[in-house]
Amino acid sequence: MAKKKALTEVGDTELLEQLSESKEEFFNLRFQLVTGELENHARIGEVKRSIARLLTELRAREIEAAEAMATAGEEVDG
């Protein structure tokens, strides 16, 4: 998984792809845990943190875009 610094340099579509892959991996890990096939239990925590990092970066970009739209709207109105 990419580090936080690298996440800021990645495009939105790639972030969404990574998020999808991480969620799928998390699902598979949970399935393996239930069936008793999981060997590395620490991987579940790693994937959960990875998902959280991706969601955090996406949300930060969403907030940044909303603020940019708000300031652009103020400049037009004002």
C-alpha positions in Angstrom: 0.0 0.0 0.0 1.2 3.5 -0.8 2.3 5.8 1.9 0.2 8.9 2.8 2.6 11.2 0.9 2.2 9.1 -2.2 -1.6 9.1 -1.8 -1.7 12.9 -2.3 0.1 12.5 -5.6 -2.3 9.9 -7.0 -5.4 10.8 -9.1 -8.9 10.3 -7.9 -9.7 7.4 -10.2 -6.6 5.5 -9.0 -7.6 6.1 -5.4 -11.0 4.7 -6.1 -9.5 1.7 -7.7 -7.2 1.1 -4.7 -10.2 1.5 -2.4 -12.2 -1.0 -4.3 -9.3 -3.5 -4.3 -8.7 -3.0 -0.6 -12.4 -3.5 0.2 -12.4 -6.7 -1.8 -9.2 -7.9 -0.1 -10.8 -7.1 3.3 -13.9 -9.1 2.4 -11.8 -12.1 1.4 -9.7 -11.9 4.6 -12.9 -11.8 6.7 -14.2 -14.8 4.8 -10.9 -16.7 5.3 -11.0 -15.8 9.0 -14.5 -17.3 9.4 -13.6 -20.5 7.5 -10.3 -20.9 9.5 -8.1 -20.5 6.4 -6.5 -17.2 7.5 -2.8 -17.4 8.3 -1.8 -13.8 8.9 -4.3 -12.2 11.2 -2.4 -8.9 11.3 -3.2 -8.4 7.6 -6.8 -7.6 8.5 -5.7 -4.6 10.6 -3.3 -3.5 7.8 -6.1 -3.5 5.2 -8.5 -1.7 7.5 -6.0 1.1 8.0 -5.3 1.2 4.3 -9.0 1.6 3.6 -9.2 4.4 6.3 -6.3 6.2 4.7 -7.9 6.1 1.2 -11.2 7.3 2.5 -9.5 10.1 4.4 -7.7 11.3 1.4 -10.8 11.1 -0.8 -12.8 13.1 1.8 -10.0 15.7 2.1 -10.2 16.2 -1.7 -14.0 16.4 -1.5 -13.8 19.1 1.1 -11.1 21.0 -0.8 -13.2 20.9 -3.9 -16.3 22.2 -2.0 -14.3 25.0 -0.5 -12.9 26.0 -3.9 -16.4 26.1 -5.3 -17.6 28.2 -2.4 -14.8 30.7 -2.9 -15.4 30.8 -6.6 -19.1 31.5 -6.0 -18.2 34.3 -3.6 -15.9 35.9 -6.1 -18.6 35.9 -8.8 -21.3 37.3 -6.4 -19.0 39.8 -4.7 
